[in-house]
Amino acid sequence: MGDVFISHSARGDAFAMAVLARIEEGLRGKSHIPLVDQSDIDPGDEWRPTIVDWLARCHAAVVLLNDRALESHWVRREVNILMWRRALGAPLLVVPVLLGDLTTGVVKKAGLEELRPIQFARTARGVEPDAESLAGQVLGRFADLPPAATGKDPMGIWLERLARYLSEAGSEPEVLADAARALDAEPEFRAQVTGRHGGCLFLAHQFLVAPPERMEQALDVLAPSLQDQTIHRLTGALTATWVDEEAARGALPAPGGPPSEMTLLLNAFSNGTAEQYIRRATCGDTLRFQTKTVGRLPLGEDRVGERTRLWEDTVWKEFFEAESEEERRLPNDLDTRTHYLVINEFRPPDAEFAEAVNLLHRAFSWLIVLVSTGTAPPDDRVLDAFKNALMLEPLLTAGDEATAKVRSKRLRQLPERLAGLC
């Protein structure tokens, strides 16, 4: 038995509603628990906190795709969180369903290309759509659900850790309720306090997508009820949540295998921003995801060779403690970690830079290179010069980073502010 989240935008679509009803009924018949809202959810509606909770803890998901779903902000956000969990290694079954005459090409054009590698449930071409048979395709995938994912992947571990920190304020239920109010989730939180999942874990789930200003307000409410060490750990875990979750997830390799010559470009202006993106993407997992940083180089005539040699030296020395040529052997457990080399270039890379990265990847195909490009992204010609480059979007502004920097300082100083020391 497992919890199965159903993502949809079915209201007003008779066929979608019929498929939804049959899937719900069939899941219950298999002793699963369908988690489904019967109406569209717009940003700010009261069901948002419950949806976030469902997304964070479900064991499987069905994504019903019709024209309205492809246009829905919330469906896109739901898919992002589900695929984020999968990218971090959660054994999460996701079944996308094409309704009507929708094609995978239309799904790609709508920005949900990440679903395409997964087998779709769909009506065969030339066959009249039938809700019963389509629902049957979906239900056939649910003979056995994977083991519960929460707590076994970096996102689940991160959420459980947040819940433990929050439980320190558990002796004061109204404090947690006030924090939920700051996160715009108080009614749903109160309904969860006596439920089987517990209020602290529900509250932790809200931090997954909480706007940074609401996150800070909630921490201000919680801090007087927490020990200083817990405040430092909680703020450290939440500092990177200002980063857009969809942009951050782009920093993760596709599930199912190691990265291959993967280059990420981020129009960051400040030191540390790229590391924040990685921390957000990996939910702070420093065991399975390792990051090292190198700055811009003073270059002579051999601009490509000098870059490549320095970056290769950095990889050997910083990741593997290999100072000399004789020590340069890759460890046996290389495939148990994902390695990021952050290059703080702070200016748009040119074709020579791309060539140097390509040479670096020839030596270390498993290395993810994240380049801070400064004020502007590179042009298409330079992008094409990389073998496998992705521009992380939405693009940043200088104001985004400045605001995050100031907020981070306030969070670090929270215990001192409570004591009246600053």
Phi, psi and omega per residue, in radians:
M1 nan 2.422 3.134
G2 -2.671 2.878 3.088
D3 -1.521 2.220 -3.101
V4 -2.096 1.952 3.117
F5 -1.407 2.377 3.101
I6 -2.039 1.979 3.111
S7 -1.611 2.297 -3.081
H8 -2.818 2.906 2.935
S9 -2.456 1.121 -2.893
A10 -1.607 -0.255 -3.072
R11 -1.012 2.289 -3.140
G12 1.510 -0.042 3.128
D13 -2.052 1.775 -3.021
A14 -1.049 -0.720 -3.122
F15 -1.161 -0.770 3.122
A16 -1.068 -0.720 3.126
M17 -1.133 -0.643 3.122
A18 -1.157 -0.756 3.098
V19 -1.096 -0.776 3.135
L20 -1.017 -0.820 -3.107
A21 -1.086 -0.714 -3.113
R22 -1.240 -0.620 3.084
I23 -1.165 -0.771 3.089
E24 -0.986 -0.868 -3.107
E25 -1.083 -0.758 -3.128
G26 -1.145 -0.678 3.119
L27 -1.116 -0.740 3.100
R28 -1.100 -0.643 3.103
G29 -1.124 -0.419 3.089
K30 -1.667 0.216 3.114
S31 1.191 0.383 2.985
H32 -1.615 2.879 3.139
I33 -1.972 1.855 3.097
P34 -1.288 2.319 3.074
L35 -1.900 1.848 -2.998
V36 -2.581 2.418 3.021
D37 -1.725 2.465 -3.051
Q38 -1.604 0.131 3.102
S39 -2.527 2.862 3.082
D40 -1.119 2.644 3.136
I41 -2.114 2.069 3.088
D42 -1.658 2.658 3.105
P43 -0.916 2.264 3.127
G44 1.727 -0.263 3.107
D45 -1.167 2.709 -2.982
E46 -1.173 -0.314 -3.121
W47 -1.427 -0.126 -3.103
R48 -0.962 -0.828 -3.134
P49 -1.064 -0.627 3.116
T50 -1.175 -0.716 3.103
I51 -1.050 -0.771 3.126
V52 -1.052 -0.739 3.105
D53 -1.062 -0.794 3.121
W54 -1.062 -0.784 -3.109
L55 -1.080 -0.636 -3.074
A56 -1.323 -0.424 -3.014
R57 -2.073 -0.101 -3.089
C58 -1.147 2.701 3.126
H59 -1.660 -0.284 3.141
A60 -2.807 2.934 -3.132
A61 -2.613 2.592 2.996
V62 -2.060 2.281 -3.137
V63 -2.002 1.876 3.125
L64 -1.516 2.102 -3.038
L65 -1.979 1.959 2.928
N66 -2.185 -3.050 -3.096
D67 -1.042 -0.715 -3.123
R68 -1.173 -0.652 3.126
A69 -1.106 -0.664 -3.130
L70 -1.187 -0.357 3.121
E71 -1.702 -0.073 -3.019
S72 -1.474 2.198 3.050
H73 -1.056 -0.721 -3.065
W74 -1.256 -0.678 3.089
V75 -1.068 -0.741 3.111
R76 -1.061 -0.725 -3.132
R77 -1.191 -0.671 3.097
E78 -1.088 -0.792 3.115
V79 -1.074 -0.702 -3.130
N80 -1.051 -0.798 -3.118
I81 -1.168 -0.713 3.116
L82 -1.080 -0.795 -3.116
M83 -1.273 -0.481 3.040
W84 -1.089 -0.830 3.115
R85 -1.046 -0.759 3.127
R86 -1.093 -0.722 -3.130
A87 -1.113 -0.473 3.117
L88 -1.544 0.076 3.017
G89 1.761 0.104 3.100
A90 -1.178 2.350 3.106
P91 -1.351 1.147 -2.987
L92 -1.791 2.068 3.075
L93 -1.393 2.178 3.088
V94 -2.159 2.175 -3.126
V95 -2.052 1.816 3.058
P96 -1.427 2.512 -3.068
V97 -2.219 2.156 3.078
L98 -1.576 2.133 -3.133
L99 -1.754 2.571 3.119
G100 1.123 -2.390 -3.124
D101 -1.769 0.385 3.132
L102 -1.111 2.493 3.139
T103 -2.049 2.844 3.096
T104 -1.151 -0.478 3.079
G105 -1.108 -0.694 3.101
V106 -1.172 -0.661 3.105
V107 -1.071 -0.767 3.106
K108 -1.072 -0.799 -3.120
K109 -1.085 -0.506 3.138
A110 -1.396 -0.033 3.097
G111 1.617 0.228 3.132
L112 -1.956 0.669 -3.095
E113 -1.036 -0.471 -3.101
E114 -1.060 -0.331 3.115
L115 -1.417 -0.309 -2.987
R116 -1.102 -0.599 3.114
P117 -1.190 -0.224 -3.131
I118 -1.558 2.504 3.137
Q119 -1.157 2.158 3.136
F120 -1.494 2.551 2.845
A121 -1.541 2.292 -3.050
R122 -2.770 2.807 3.040
T123 -1.457 2.320 -3.126
A124 -1.082 2.573 -3.134
R125 -1.056 2.334 3.117
G126 1.513 -0.055 3.138
V127 -1.794 2.419 3.124
E128 -1.136 2.242 3.141
P129 -1.016 2.345 -3.122
D130 -2.371 2.101 -3.054
A131 -1.079 -0.673 -3.081
E132 -1.127 -0.832 -3.094
S133 -1.230 -0.624 3.125
L134 -1.168 -0.757 3.075
A135 -1.083 -0.621 3.111
G136 -1.091 -0.671 3.066
Q137 -1.023 -0.771 -3.122
V138 -1.132 -0.847 -3.066
L139 -1.135 -0.454 3.090
G140 -1.115 -0.343 3.132
R141 -1.458 -0.082 -2.996
F142 -1.964 0.502 3.039
A143 -1.084 -0.718 3.111
D144 -2.418 2.226 3.041
L145 -1.548 2.644 3.047
P146 -1.169 2.868 3.094
P147 -1.023 2.704 3.119
A148 -0.949 2.293 -3.023
A149 -1.521 -0.478 -3.032
T150 -1.029 2.253 3.106
G151 1.587 -0.106 -3.081
K152 -1.962 -0.146 3.089
D153 -2.151 2.894 -3.058
P154 -0.974 -0.658 3.126
M155 -1.181 -0.777 3.116
G156 -1.089 -0.722 3.111
I157 -1.107 -0.754 3.133
W158 -1.066 -0.784 -3.130
L159 -1.150 -0.712 3.093
E160 -1.101 -0.667 3.124
R161 -1.127 -0.774 3.078
L162 -1.015 -0.756 -3.128
A163 -1.063 -0.680 3.101
R164 -1.127 -0.729 3.101
Y165 -1.078 -0.783 -3.106
L166 -1.143 -0.527 -3.086
S167 -1.122 -0.312 3.095
E168 -1.103 -0.438 3.081
A169 -1.668 0.148 -3.055
G170 -1.138 -0.384 3.104
S171 -1.263 -0.148 3.108
E172 -2.153 1.395 -3.050
P173 -0.955 -0.573 -3.109
E174 -1.204 -0.487 3.079
V175 -1.144 -0.791 3.097
L176 -1.106 -0.668 3.109
A177 -1.131 -0.684 3.098
D178 -1.144 -0.663 3.082
A179 -1.134 -0.702 3.084
A180 -1.092 -0.648 3.098
R181 -1.115 -0.708 3.095
A182 -1.098 -0.518 3.109
L183 -1.565 0.108 3.134
D184 1.109 0.705 -3.077
A185 -2.457 0.405 -3.021
E186 -1.131 -0.847 -3.094
P187 -1.024 -0.770 -3.133
E188 -1.185 -0.622 3.101
F189 -1.085 -0.807 -3.121
R190 -1.074 -0.598 3.113
A191 -1.222 -0.396 -3.075
Q192 -1.603 -0.296 -2.991
V193 -0.992 -0.711 -3.123
T194 -1.702 0.071 -3.108
G195 -1.397 3.096 -3.030
R196 -1.281 -0.299 -3.113
H197 -1.647 -0.292 3.084
G198 1.408 2.541 -3.068
G199 -1.185 -0.597 -3.067
C200 -1.178 -0.730 3.119
L201 -1.203 -0.679 3.065
F202 -1.030 -0.766 3.138
L203 -1.139 -0.708 3.102
A204 -1.039 -0.706 3.134
H205 -1.032 -0.572 -3.111
Q206 -1.177 -0.504 3.110
F207 -1.202 -0.253 3.139
L208 -1.064 -0.639 -3.067
V209 -2.250 0.151 -3.075
A210 -1.124 2.359 3.010
P211 -0.988 2.520 -3.029
P212 -1.027 -0.573 3.129
E213 -1.194 -0.600 3.092
R214 -1.268 -0.661 3.068
M215 -0.996 -0.793 -3.121
E216 -1.144 -0.701 3.099
Q217 -1.076 -0.722 3.128
A218 -1.134 -0.690 3.113
L219 -1.132 -0.659 3.092
D220 -1.076 -0.621 3.105
V221 -1.224 -0.737 -3.037
L222 -1.336 -0.602 -2.931
A223 -0.925 -0.765 -3.117
P224 -1.071 -0.310 -3.130
S225 -1.725 0.093 -3.098
L226 -2.052 2.636 3.018
Q227 -1.229 2.713 -3.097
D228 -0.990 -0.745 -3.129
Q229 -1.088 -0.683 3.114
T230 -1.170 -0.684 3.100
I231 -1.051 -0.801 -3.131
H232 -1.074 -0.742 -3.132
R233 -1.193 -0.705 -3.122
L234 -1.177 -0.795 3.130
T235 -1.160 -0.631 3.077
G236 -1.086 -0.662 3.137
A237 -1.233 -0.430 -3.027
L238 -1.832 -0.130 -3.044
T239 -0.988 -0.696 -3.050
A240 -1.443 -0.001 -3.065
T241 -1.269 -0.048 3.019
W242 -1.216 -0.384 -3.106
V243 -1.237 2.311 3.098
D244 -0.967 2.201 -3.026
E245 -1.144 -0.562 3.134
E246 -1.243 -0.704 3.092
A247 -1.126 -0.743 -3.122
A248 -1.124 -0.684 -3.104
R249 -1.108 -0.437 3.061
G250 -1.091 -0.291 3.121
A251 -1.420 -0.080 -3.129
L252 -1.650 2.495 3.035
P253 -1.195 2.752 3.111
A254 -1.117 2.506 3.132
P255 -1.150 2.659 3.050
G256 1.798 -0.070 3.136
G257 -3.128 2.951 -3.139
P258 -1.256 2.759 3.066
P259 -1.159 2.703 3.131
S260 -2.307 1.901 3.085
E261 0.846 0.888 -3.026
M262 -1.657 2.168 3.107
T263 -2.102 2.293 3.110
L264 -2.014 2.412 3.133
L265 -2.085 2.261 -3.085
L266 -2.304 2.162 -3.105
N267 -1.421 1.101 -3.124
A268 -1.544 2.612 -3.112
F269 -1.895 -0.308 -2.948
S270 -2.142 2.587 2.995
N271 -1.044 2.425 3.068
G272 1.639 -0.323 -3.096
T273 -1.130 -0.763 3.140
A274 -1.054 -0.716 3.103
E275 -1.101 -0.607 3.095
Q276 -1.123 -0.669 3.095
Y277 -1.086 -0.754 -3.139
I278 -1.175 -0.717 3.121
R279 -1.081 -0.716 3.105
R280 -1.138 -0.802 -3.099
A281 -1.097 -0.703 -3.039
T282 -1.654 0.078 -3.098
C283 0.949 0.654 3.026
G284 1.247 0.346 3.139
D285 -1.401 1.777 -3.102
T286 -1.593 -0.053 3.105
L287 -1.498 -0.827 -3.089
R288 -1.615 -0.189 -3.139
F289 -2.292 2.035 -3.102
Q290 -1.998 2.456 -3.071
T291 -2.262 2.318 3.007
K292 -2.267 2.661 -3.020
T293 -2.221 2.478 3.048
V294 -2.339 2.527 -3.099
G295 -1.652 -3.055 3.136
R296 -1.186 2.535 -3.071
L297 -1.757 2.521 2.856
P298 -1.339 2.149 -2.985
L299 -1.975 2.577 3.020
G300 -1.743 -2.425 -3.087
E301 -1.360 -0.592 -3.102
D302 -1.577 1.293 -3.009
R303 -1.136 -0.657 3.138
V304 -1.274 -0.878 -3.086
G305 -1.118 -0.729 -3.126
E306 -1.106 -0.763 3.100
R307 -1.053 -0.890 -3.060
T308 -1.036 -0.773 -3.113
R309 -1.127 -0.746 -3.133
L310 -1.157 -0.743 -3.138
W311 -1.136 -0.712 3.100
E312 -1.093 -0.763 3.092
D313 -1.037 -0.716 3.138
T314 -1.087 -0.767 3.121
V315 -1.033 -0.855 -3.103
W316 -1.121 -0.777 -3.042
K317 -1.325 -0.770 -3.013
E318 -1.409 -0.671 -3.128
F319 -1.508 -0.602 -2.937
F320 -2.155 0.114 3.095
E321 0.972 0.575 -3.116
A322 -1.775 1.732 -3.082
E323 -1.444 -0.582 -3.067
S324 -1.990 2.891 3.115
E325 -1.049 -0.650 -3.095
E326 -1.150 -0.454 -3.107
E327 -1.528 -0.056 -2.995
R328 -1.414 1.417 3.054
R329 -2.297 2.357 -3.127
L330 -1.308 2.449 -3.119
P331 -1.229 2.796 -3.122
N332 -1.190 -0.440 -3.076
D333 -1.724 0.436 -3.108
L334 -0.944 -0.712 -3.039
D335 -1.344 0.003 3.091
T336 -1.564 -0.057 -3.124
R337 -2.332 2.678 2.993
T338 -1.853 2.268 -3.036
H339 -1.921 2.243 3.091
Y340 -1.986 2.243 2.953
L341 -1.883 1.985 3.117
V342 -1.588 2.195 3.093
I343 -1.966 1.888 3.130
N344 -1.472 1.489 -3.117
E345 -1.492 -0.654 3.109
F346 0.995 0.538 2.967
R347 -2.800 2.672 -3.088
P348 -1.039 2.271 3.123
P349 -1.193 2.650 3.082
D350 -1.894 -3.057 -3.075
A351 -1.117 -0.610 3.117
E352 -1.147 -0.671 3.093
F353 -1.087 -0.794 3.123
A354 -1.050 -0.691 3.125
E355 -1.108 -0.705 3.138
A356 -1.146 -0.699 3.099
V357 -1.117 -0.712 3.116
N358 -1.083 -0.660 3.089
L359 -1.189 -0.668 3.090
L360 -1.065 -0.746 3.132
H361 -1.199 -0.436 3.067
R362 -1.129 -0.581 3.108
A363 -1.456 -0.603 -3.079
F364 -2.354 1.412 -3.079
S365 -1.148 -0.421 -3.092
W366 -1.464 -0.102 -3.089
L367 -1.421 2.306 3.010
I368 -1.654 2.137 3.133
V369 -1.785 2.131 3.100
L370 -1.981 2.071 -3.045
V371 -1.900 2.156 2.989
S372 -1.432 2.022 -2.982
T373 -1.707 -0.025 3.137
G374 1.398 -2.547 -2.909
T375 -1.185 -0.430 -3.024
A376 -2.432 2.549 3.056
P377 -1.288 2.794 3.115
P378 -1.231 2.795 3.109
D379 -1.356 2.991 -3.058
D380 -1.085 -0.584 -3.127
R381 -1.098 -0.747 3.126
V382 -1.230 -0.700 3.101
L383 -0.990 -0.727 3.140
D384 -1.178 -0.373 -3.133
A385 -1.280 -0.431 3.034
F386 -1.329 2.631 3.132
K387 -1.280 -0.634 -3.040
N388 -2.699 1.375 -3.032
A389 -1.950 2.510 3.101
L390 -2.291 2.218 3.028
M391 -1.506 2.120 -3.121
L392 -1.310 2.171 -3.101
E393 -2.263 2.678 0.111
P394 -1.219 2.634 -3.136
L395 -1.152 2.653 3.119
L396 -1.496 2.775 2.902
T397 -2.024 2.825 3.086
A398 -1.043 -0.602 3.121
G399 -1.122 -0.630 3.110
D400 -1.029 -0.838 -3.097
E401 -1.243 -0.664 3.139
A402 -1.116 -0.746 3.120
T403 -1.093 -0.767 3.137
A404 -1.110 -0.659 -3.131
K405 -1.133 -0.771 3.140
V406 -1.166 -0.739 3.138
R407 -1.099 -0.726 3.136
S408 -1.048 -0.698 3.109
K409 -1.136 -0.729 3.111
R410 -1.076 -0.696 -3.131
L411 -1.170 -0.714 3.119
R412 -1.089 -0.583 -3.076
Q413 -1.564 0.090 -3.040
L414 -0.994 -0.822 3.109
P415 -1.057 -0.691 3.137
E416 -1.178 -0.650 3.106
R417 -1.139 -0.661 3.101
L418 -1.116 -0.596 -3.141
A419 -1.485 -0.004 3.135
G420 1.305 0.411 -3.084
L421 -1.631 -0.135 3.102
C422 -2.697 nan nan
